[in-house]
Amino acid sequence: MKPGPGTRQQAMPGRKATAPPLPAHPPPRPAHPWQPAPIADYGLVGDTRTAALVSTRGSVDWMCAPAFDGEPIFGALLGGGDAGWFVAGPAGPAELATRRYRGNTATLETVWQSGKGRLTLTEAMVAEVSGALLPATVLVRRLSAEGAPVTATVDFNPRLGENHRRPRVSKRGRDIVCEWGPLALSLGCSTEFPLECGTQQTLTVHPGRPVTLVLALAYGEPLIHLDPSAAWDLLRRDEQRWEAWSEAVDADMPFRAHVLRSLLTLRLLTYSPSGAPVAAPTTSLPEDPGGIRNWDYRYAWPRDASIGVGAFLRAGKTDEALAFLGWLLHASRLQRPRLPALLTLAGGHVPRERVLQGWPGYAGSRPVRTGNGAAGQHQLDGYGWVLDAASVLVDGGHPLYSETWRAMRGFADLVAAQWAEPDAGIWEIRADAAHHVHSKLMAWLALDRALRIGTTHRLSSGHRRRWQLAREALAAEIRSKGVDPARNTYTRTYGSQDLDAALLVLPLIGLDEPESARVRATVDAVRTELAAGGTLLYRYPPGKDGLAGGEGAFLPCSFWLVQALAMTGRSAEAEAAFRSLLDLASPLGLFSEELDPASGALLGNYPQALTHAALVQAALALRDNPPINAGKAPRPAGP
């Protein structure tokens, strides 16, 4: 019998994780079928420019270069045995003993029991490389043994891009160098171990004599070779920076360890050269295993990014919010006042959606896609999220620069002029546009927050009046066309009786009072009619999106339910729901976009920024709306 979502046992960050013994056979070679690990078995290491997913076997199965949205250099996760990997782990039978992030850092530590010895893999990318002659990307992987010597394996097998191109390989001293035109990698080792490319190798790791591997990457610039001991020192200094960054988060934050892991994940998924938050570091991890619901999330959605920015702001992290607004100002300049649904990390047009030929996909889930066809959609709700984030920034004592305020006024003007038109909605349904109630609510929010900002920033009386009239007209239409009178609930679209889990933001917006009968009825109806088991929710009625196959429960919606319960005076229920959701995280505290309600398996691109942002927002709602018997009444907060 498969465990249900509420019964699956997961280790929290820092807690011991268990797994079955690793098989005695070596990592798969190209001649053998590739079997990826469960999504939840992958850990994230990153440097705010790119990221790697590392399995419990110590295999880097996904990493793109030189950035999140570049071509994969290790792509076995989706491309199978021909797409490349980088293994550092036990060579023989071993049992996973523990796996954790070291404190509040981005350093991943995996420990295996192998015979009488224990092998530890400590790995991270170096986030801070400015002000020194360093490679843009540095991945440090250290193997160390305790108790007895342990035989380890190193299998460095990079391949580039769609066609799994083999590199041109050369030696520079003891380092091995792999080149594909402007892209170059080097791999160095702290011992005399003779590294090779594309060959599985074994070495013995002795107690007190760790082996440090250093992967350096360059694109269109000289490849800098880094001494392994210097690289290890860089990693330790980076740990200190992450600890200092985490220390600034409120010590009284409820569920602080989980919030910090989510904030750290969001920071790792923020592309530091531009300030653009990436939705996920992966493409095409399936929402329906074996099906076609496989999308490329290696881009920046202003809506999702704004939700993450709201989480950063309310947790006291303003630098990330300011960086995002700077990126958005630059990225939207050519299309303003239109706000694109998604953009590249540099602020450009997202590539057209295409299928990678010959890629087997994760667990046979095809097609594997790059680019995203939703880039051209009109999504009205994004304006509300962006203007709300700007409003929270202003409320926190950070006035907008004149150019930023000009851009926000342009967004509000477009909403005032176009709110009556149908749109694709938050879920990017690939069908005809419709009048989505959630989109109209967020359009109302955009105008409301623009008017709020306008009380402290220059705003003409004509602008103010135009926005006020549009806001009033929107409210009237939502209440007349977006309601099911029989149930006294808001609906998914005008004239329908279907529900939409995105309506759970209702208590946070301010159109109606959070504890009004209609808001509470809508929250309760969503909770009941879109239930996927326990606290899990489907985002809309299953089967009503025009695509073949099904999908899992949508995790951000469950965290929105926690917010909604807390905001409507049911904080005890909210806290219980929040605790049950935390049990569904990966052993490292990471979440994907969706979850299989039957098995508890994580589904979709991973880790997912929107889920982690929603988790932080839910924790903040619990902080700001404690149970009534705690002596504080609920108070409003933006989405």
C-alpha positions in Angstrom: 0.0 0.0 0.0 1.4 3.4 -1.0 1.6 6.0 1.8 -0.7 9.0 1.4 0.5 12.5 1.5 -0.1 12.9 5.2 1.8 9.7 6.2 5.0 9.9 4.2 8.0 10.4 6.5 10.5 13.0 5.4 13.6 14.2 7.1 13.7 17.9 7.8 16.7 20.0 7.0 19.5 18.7 9.2 17.6 15.6 10.2 18.9 12.1 9.4 17.8 10.8 6.0 17.6 7.1 5.2 17.6 5.2 1.9 18.1 1.7 0.8 21.6 0.5 0.2 23.2 1.6 -3.1 23.7 -1.3 -5.5 27.1 -2.8 -6.0 27.1 -2.1 -9.8 28.9 1.1 -11.0 27.1 4.2 -12.2 25.4 3.5 -15.6 27.4 3.9 -18.7 26.0 5.1 -22.1 25.5 1.5 -23.2 23.0 0.9 -20.3 19.5 2.3 -19.8 19.6 5.4 -17.6 17.4 5.3 -14.5 17.1 8.7 -12.8 16.6 9.1 -9.1 13.2 10.2 -7.7 12.9 14.0 -8.0 12.9 14.3 -4.2 16.3 12.6 -4.0 18.0 15.5 -5.7 19.8 18.2 -3.9 20.4 21.7 -5.2 23.8 23.4 -5.3 24.1 26.8 -7.0 26.0 30.1 -7.2 23.1 32.5 -8.3 24.2 32.1 -11.9 23.6 28.4 -12.6 22.8 25.4 -10.5 23.3 21.6 -10.3 21.0 18.8 -9.2 22.9 16.1 -7.4 21.4 12.7 -6.6 21.8 10.6 -3.5 24.5 8.7 -5.4 26.6 11.8 -5.7 25.9 12.2 -9.4 25.4 15.7 -10.9 22.6 14.8 -13.4 21.6 18.3 -14.4 23.7 21.5 -14.9 23.5 24.1 -17.6 26.2 26.5 -18.6 27.1 29.3 -18.5 23.7 30.2 -16.9 20.4 28.6 -15.8 19.0 28.9 -19.3 22.2 27.7 -21.1 22.8 24.3 -22.7 23.2 21.4 -20.3 26.7 20.1 -19.8 25.4 17.3 -17.5 22.0 16.3 -18.8 21.4 12.7 -17.8 18.3 13.7 -15.8 16.4 14.2 -19.1 18.8 13.0 -21.8 19.7 9.5 -20.4 23.1 7.9 -20.5 24.4 9.9 -23.5 23.8 13.3 -22.0 26.5 13.4 -19.3 27.0 13.4 -15.6 29.6 14.0 -12.9 29.8 11.3 -10.2 31.7 11.5 -7.0 30.6 8.9 -4.4 31.1 5.4 -3.1 32.4 2.8 -5.6 30.9 -0.3 -3.9 27.8 -1.1 -1.9 27.0 1.7 0.5 24.1 3.0 2.5 23.0 6.6 2.7 23.5 7.6 6.3 22.7 11.3 6.4 22.1 14.1 3.9 21.8 17.8 4.8 22.7 21.3 4.1 25.4 22.6 6.5 23.6 25.0 8.8 22.0 28.0 7.0 24.2 27.7 3.9 24.1 26.4 0.4 26.7 23.6 1.1 25.3 20.1 0.6 26.7 17.3 2.7 26.0 13.6 1.9 27.3 10.7 4.0 27.4 7.1 3.1 28.3 4.0 5.2 30.6 1.8 3.2 31.8 -1.3 5.0 33.7 -0.1 8.1 34.2 3.4 6.8 32.0 6.4 6.2 32.4 8.5 3.0 31.3 12.2 3.1 30.8 14.3 0.0 30.8 18.0 0.8 29.9 20.2 -2.2 28.9 23.7 -3.2 29.3 26.4 -5.8 31.1 29.6 -4.9 28.5 32.4 -5.1 30.8 35.4 -4.5 33.5 35.6 -7.2 33.7 39.4 -7.7 36.8 41.3 -6.7 39.2 38.5 -7.3 40.7 36.6 -10.3 38.3 33.6 -10.2 36.2 31.6 -12.7 32.6 32.7 -13.1 31.5 29.3 -11.9 33.3 27.1 -9.4 31.9 23.8 -8.2 33.9 22.3 -5.2 33.4 18.6 -4.3 35.4 17.1 -1.4 35.4 13.4 -0.5 36.5 12.6 3.0 36.6 9.3 4.9 36.1 8.3 8.6 36.7 5.1 10.4 38.4 3.2 7.6 39.6 3.9 4.0 36.7 3.9 1.5 36.9 3.2 -2.2 35.3 6.0 -4.2 34.4 6.6 -7.8 34.9 9.6 -9.9 33.1 9.7 -13.3 33.5 13.0 -15.1 31.5 12.8 -18.4 30.4 16.2 -19.7 28.4 16.4 -22.9 27.0 19.6 -24.4 23.5 20.5 -25.6 20.9 18.8 -27.6 23.2 16.5 -29.5 25.4 15.5 -26.5 28.5 16.8 -28.1 31.8 15.4 -26.7 34.4 18.0 -25.7 37.8 18.6 -27.1 39.9 17.3 -24.2 43.4 18.4 -23.2 45.6 18.5 -20.2 47.0 21.5 -18.4 49.3 20.3 -15.7 47.3 17.9 -13.6 44.0 19.5 -14.7 41.8 18.1 -17.4 40.3 20.7 -19.8 37.1 20.2 -21.9 36.3 22.7 -24.6 33.3 23.4 -27.0 34.1 26.6 -28.8 33.7 29.5 -26.3 32.7 27.2 -23.4 35.5 25.5 -21.4 35.6 23.4 -18.3 38.5 22.4 -16.2 38.6 19.7 -13.5 41.4 19.7 -10.9 42.2 17.4 -8.0 44.0 17.9 -4.8 46.0 14.7 -5.1 48.1 13.1 -7.8 45.1 11.1 -9.0 45.2 11.1 -12.9 41.9 12.5 -13.9 40.3 11.4 -17.1 37.2 12.5 -19.1 34.5 10.0 -20.0 36.0 7.1 -18.0 34.8 5.8 -14.7 37.7 5.8 -12.2 38.2 4.6 -8.7 40.4 5.9 -5.8 40.8 5.2 -2.2 40.0 8.0 0.3 41.9 7.6 3.6 40.8 9.2 6.9 42.4 12.5 7.4 43.4 12.8 3.7 40.4 14.3 1.9 40.3 14.5 -1.9 39.0 17.8 -3.3 37.7 18.1 -6.9 37.3 21.6 -8.5 35.3 22.2 -11.6 35.8 25.6 -13.1 33.8 27.1 -16.0 34.5 29.9 -18.5 32.5 31.2 -21.4 34.0 33.6 -23.9 36.9 34.4 -21.5 40.1 32.9 -20.3 39.7 29.7 -18.2 41.2 30.3 -14.8 42.7 27.3 -13.0 42.0 27.3 -9.3 44.1 25.4 -6.7 41.9 22.9 -4.9 43.0 24.1 -1.4 42.2 27.7 -2.4 38.8 26.6 -3.8 38.0 24.9 -0.5 38.9 28.1 1.4 36.5 30.0 -0.9 33.7 27.6 -0.2 34.2 28.0 3.6 34.2 31.8 3.2 31.0 31.5 1.1 29.4 29.5 4.0 30.2 32.4 6.3 28.4 34.8 3.9 25.4 32.6 3.7 25.2 32.3 7.5 25.4 36.1 7.9 22.7 36.5 5.2 20.5 34.1 7.1 21.2 35.7 10.5 19.4 38.9 9.5 16.0 37.1 9.2 13.8 37.6 12.2 14.8 35.2 15.0 11.1 34.9 16.0 9.9 33.8 12.6 7.7 30.8 12.9 9.1 27.6 11.4 12.3 29.6 10.9 14.4 26.7 9.6 12.0 26.0 6.8 11.6 29.6 6.0 15.3 30.1 5.8 15.8 27.1 3.5 13.1 28.5 1.2 14.6 32.0 1.2 18.1 30.5 0.5 16.6 28.5 -2.3 14.9 31.6 -3.7 18.2 33.5 -3.5 20.1 30.6 -5.3 17.5 30.9 -8.1 18.0 34.6 -8.5 20.3 35.3 -11.4 22.7 37.7 -9.8 24.1 39.4 -13.0 20.7 40.9 -13.7 18.5 40.3 -10.6 16.1 38.1 -12.5 14.5 35.3 -10.4 14.3 32.0 -12.4 11.1 29.9 -11.9 13.2 26.7 -11.7 16.6 25.5 -12.8 15.1 22.7 -14.9 13.1 22.0 -18.0 10.6 19.3 -18.7 10.4 17.5 -15.4 6.9 16.0 -15.8 3.7 17.1 -14.1 2.3 13.8 -15.4 5.0 11.1 -15.5 5.0 9.5 -18.9 2.9 12.3 -20.3 3.3 15.5 -22.3 3.0 18.1 -19.5 6.7 19.0 -19.6 7.6 22.7 -19.8 10.8 24.8 -19.7 10.9 26.9 -16.5 14.4 28.4 -16.8 13.1 31.9 -17.3 11.7 34.7 -15.3 8.0 35.2 -14.8 7.3 38.7 -13.4 4.3 37.4 -11.6 6.1 34.5 -9.9 9.1 36.8 -9.3 6.9 39.4 -7.6 5.5 36.8 -5.2 9.0 35.8 -4.3 10.0 39.5 -3.9 7.0 39.9 -1.6 8.4 37.0 0.5 11.8 38.6 0.6 10.4 42.0 1.5 8.2 40.7 4.4 11.2 38.7 5.7 13.3 41.9 5.7 15.4 41.3 2.6 15.0 44.5 0.6 18.2 44.2 -1.6 16.6 41.3 -3.6 13.4 43.4 -4.1 15.4 46.4 -5.4 17.5 44.2 -7.7 14.3 42.7 -9.1 12.7 46.1 -9.8 15.9 47.2 -11.5 15.8 44.1 -13.7 12.1 44.6 -14.5 12.7 48.2 -15.4 15.3 47.2 -17.9 13.6 44.0 -19.1 10.2 45.6 -19.9 11.5 48.8 -21.5 10.9 47.8 -25.1 7.4 46.4 -24.5 6.2 48.8 -21.8 3.5 49.4 -20.8 2.8 45.8 -21.7 4.2 43.4 -19.2 5.4 40.2 -20.8 4.3 37.0 -19.2 7.9 35.8 -19.0 11.3 37.0 -20.1 14.8 35.6 -20.3 17.3 36.3 -17.5 18.8 39.1 -19.5 15.4 40.6 -20.1 15.0 39.5 -23.7 12.3 37.5 -25.6 12.0 33.9 -24.6 13.0 31.5 -27.4 10.2 29.8 -29.3 9.1 26.5 -27.8 10.8 23.5 -29.5 11.3 19.8 -28.8 14.7 18.2 -28.3 15.0 15.3 -30.6 16.0 11.9 -29.3 15.8 12.9 -25.6 14.0 10.2 -23.6 12.8 12.5 -20.9 12.6 12.0 -17.2 11.1 8.5 -16.6 10.0 8.4 -20.3 8.1 11.7 -20.2 8.3 13.2 -23.6 8.7 15.7 -25.2 11.6 17.5 -23.6 11.2 21.1 -24.4 13.2 24.3 -24.5 11.6 27.7 -24.8 8.1 28.4 -23.7 5.0 29.0 -25.8 3.3 31.0 -23.0 5.7 33.9 -23.6 3.2 35.6 -26.0 0.2 35.3 -23.8 -1.7 38.2 -22.3 -1.8 37.6 -18.5 -3.7 40.3 -16.7 -2.9 39.1 -13.2 0.9 39.8 -13.5 0.3 43.5 -13.2 -1.3 43.1 -9.8 1.5 41.1 -8.4 4.1 43.6 -9.6 2.3 46.6 -8.3 1.7 45.0 -5.0 5.4 44.2 -4.6 6.2 47.8 -5.4 3.6 49.0 -2.9 5.1 46.8 -0.1 8.5 48.2 -0.9 7.1 51.8 -0.6 5.3 50.9 2.6 8.6 49.7 4.0 10.2 53.1 3.5 11.8 52.7 0.1 10.3 55.3 -2.3 10.4 54.4 -6.0 12.8 56.1 -8.3 11.1 58.4 -10.8 11.7 56.0 -13.7 10.4 53.1 -11.7 7.3 55.0 -10.7 6.8 56.0 -14.4 6.9 52.3 -15.3 4.4 51.4 -12.6 2.1 54.2 -13.8 2.3 52.8 -17.3 1.3 49.3 -16.0 -1.7 50.8 -14.1 -2.7 52.8 -17.2 -2.7 49.6 -19.3 -4.8 47.8 -16.7 -7.3 50.7 -16.6 -7.6 50.5 -20.4 -7.7 46.8 -20.9 -9.1 45.1 -17.8 -12.4 44.3 -19.6 -10.6 42.1 -22.2 -10.2 38.3 -21.6 -6.8 36.9 -20.9 -4.9 33.6 -20.6 -5.0 33.6 -16.8 -2.5 32.6 -14.2 -2.4 28.9 -15.2 -1.6 29.8 -18.8 -4.3 27.6 -20.3 -3.4 27.0 -24.0 -6.9 27.6 -25.3 -9.0 30.6 -26.0 -8.7 33.6 -23.6 -11.4 33.9 -21.0 -12.6 36.3 -18.3 -10.8 34.7 -15.4 -12.0 36.0 -12.1 -8.6 35.7 -10.5 -7.2 37.9 -13.3 -9.9 40.5 -12.7 -9.1 40.5 -8.9 -5.5 41.1 -9.6 -6.3 43.9 -12.0 -8.3 45.5 -9.2 -5.3 45.0 -6.9 -3.0 46.7 -9.5 -5.1 49.8 -9.6 -5.6 49.8 -5.8 -1.9 49.5 -5.1 -1.1 52.1 -7.8 -3.4 54.5 -6.0 -1.8 53.7 -2.7 1.6 54.4 -4.1 0.2 57.6 -5.6 -0.5 59.0 -2.1 3.3 59.4 -1.6 4.5 59.9 -5.2 3.7 62.4 -7.8 0.4 61.6 -9.5 -1.9 63.9 -11.6 -5.5 64.3 -10.6 -6.5 62.9 -14.1 -4.5 59.7 -13.5 -6.0 59.3 -10.0 -9.5 59.8 -11.3 -9.1 57.4 -14.2 -7.7 54.7 -11.9 -10.4 55.2 -9.3 -13.2 54.8 -11.9 -11.6 51.7 -13.4 -11.2 50.2 -9.9 -14.8 50.8 -9.1 -16.0 49.4 -12.4 -13.8 46.3 -11.9 -15.2 45.7 -8.5 -18.8 46.0 -9.7 -18.3 43.6 -12.6 -16.4 41.0 -10.5 -19.3 41.0 -8.0 -22.0 40.8 -10.7 -20.4 38.4 -13.2 -17.8 36.5 -11.2 -20.0 35.1 -8.5 -22.1 31.9 -8.2 -25.2 33.2 -6.3 -26.3 29.8 -5.3 -23.1 29.1 -3.3 -22.2 32.7 -2.7 -18.7 32.1 -4.0 -16.5 33.6 -6.6 -15.8 31.4 -9.6 -13.1 30.5 -12.0 -14.5 32.4 -15.0 -17.5 34.6 -15.6 -20.6 32.6 -15.9 -19.2 29.3 -14.8 -19.6 27.3 -11.6 -16.1 26.0 -11.6 -13.6 27.0 -8.9 -10.0 28.2 -9.1 -7.5 27.7 -6.3 -6.0 31.0 -7.2 -9.1 32.6 -5.6 -7.5 31.8 -2.3 -5.7 35.1 -2.5 -9.0 36.8 -1.9 -8.5 37.5 1.8 -5.1 39.1 1.0 -6.3 41.6 -1.6 -8.8 43.9 0.1 -11.7 43.9 -2.3 -13.8 42.3 0.4 -13.2 42.0 4.1 -11.2 38.8 4.9 -13.9 37.4 7.2 -16.8 38.3 4.9 -19.3 35.6 4.2 -18.4 35.4 0.5 -14.7 35.2 1.1 -15.0 32.5 3.7 -17.5 30.6 1.5 -15.1 30.7 -1.4 -12.1 29.5 0.7 -14.2 26.7 2.0 -15.6 25.7 -1.4 -12.1 25.6 -2.9 -10.9 23.6 0.1 -13.7 21.0 -0.4 -14.2 20.9 -4.2 -10.6 21.1 -5.3 -9.3 18.8 -2.6 -6.6 16.3 -3.6 -6.3 14.6 -0.2 -5.3 16.1 3.1 -4.3 19.7 2.7 -3.4 19.2 -1.0 -5.4 21.0 -3.7 -5.8 20.8 -7.5 -5.5 24.3 -9.0 -8.7 23.9 -11.0 -11.1 21.0 -11.7 -9.0 18.1 -13.1 -9.4 17.5 -16.8 -10.5 21.0 -17.7 -7.4 22.5 -19.3 -7.5 21.0 -22.8 -4.4 18.9 -22.4 -4.1 15.1 -22.5 -3.4 13.3 -19.2 -3.7 14.5 -15.6 -1.5 16.3 -13.2 -0.7 16.3 -9.5 -1.8 18.6 -6.7 -0.4 22.1 -7.1 1.7 22.9 -4.0 1.6 26.7 -4.1 -2.2 26.5 -3.8 -1.9 24.5 -0.6 0.3 27.2 0.9 -2.2 29.8 -0.3 -4.8 27.9 1.6 -2.7 28.3 4.8 -2.6 32.1 4.2 -6.3 32.2 3.5 -7.2 30.3 6.7 -4.9 32.5 8.8 -6.4 35.7 7.3 -9.9 34.5 7.9 -9.4 34.0 11.6 -8.6 30.2 11.5 -5.0 30.3 12.4 -5.1 27.0 14.4 -6.3 25.2 11.2 -3.8 27.1 9.2 -0.9 26.0 11.4 -2.0 22.4 11.3 -2.2 22.6 7.5 1.2 24.2 7.3 2.8 21.4 9.4 1.3 18.7 7.2 2.7 20.4 4.1 6.2 20.6 5.5 6.1 16.8 5.9 5.8 16.6 2.1 9.1 18.3 1.3 12.1 16.4 0.0 14.5 15.2 2.7 16.5 18.5 2.2 13.4 20.7 2.6 12.9 21.4 -1.2 9.7 21.5 -3.1 8.7 21.1 -6.7 5.6 22.5 -8.3 3.3 19.6 -7.9 2.9 16.4 -5.9 1.3 13.0 -6.6 -1.5 12.8 -4.0 -1.4 9.0 -4.1 2.3 8.4 -3.7 3.6 11.6 -2.3 6.1 11.8 -5.1 7.2 15.3 -6.2 6.3 16.2 -9.7 7.3 19.0 -12.1 10.3 21.3 -12.3 12.4 21.4 -9.2 13.1 23.1 -7.0 10.2 25.5 -7.8 10.6 29.1 -6.8 6.8 29.8 -6.6 6.3 27.0 -4.1 9.1 28.2 -1.9 7.8 31.8 -2.1 4.3 30.6 -1.2 5.8 28.7 1.8 7.4 31.9 3.1 4.3 33.9 2.6 2.3 31.3 4.5 4.7 31.4 7.4 4.5 35.2 7.5 0.7 34.9 7.5 1.0 32.7 10.6 3.3 35.2 12.2 1.0 38.1 11.5 -2.2 36.3 12.4 -1.7 34.2 15.5 -4.7 32.3 17.0 -7.2 34.6 18.7 -6.5 33.1 22.1 -2.9 34.3 21.6 -4.1 37.8 22.3 -3.9 39.2 18.8 -6.6 39.6 16.2 -5.9 39.0 12.5 -4.6 41.9 10.5 -4.5 42.3 6.7 -1.4 41.7 4.6 -0.9 41.9 0.9 -0.5 38.9 -1.3 
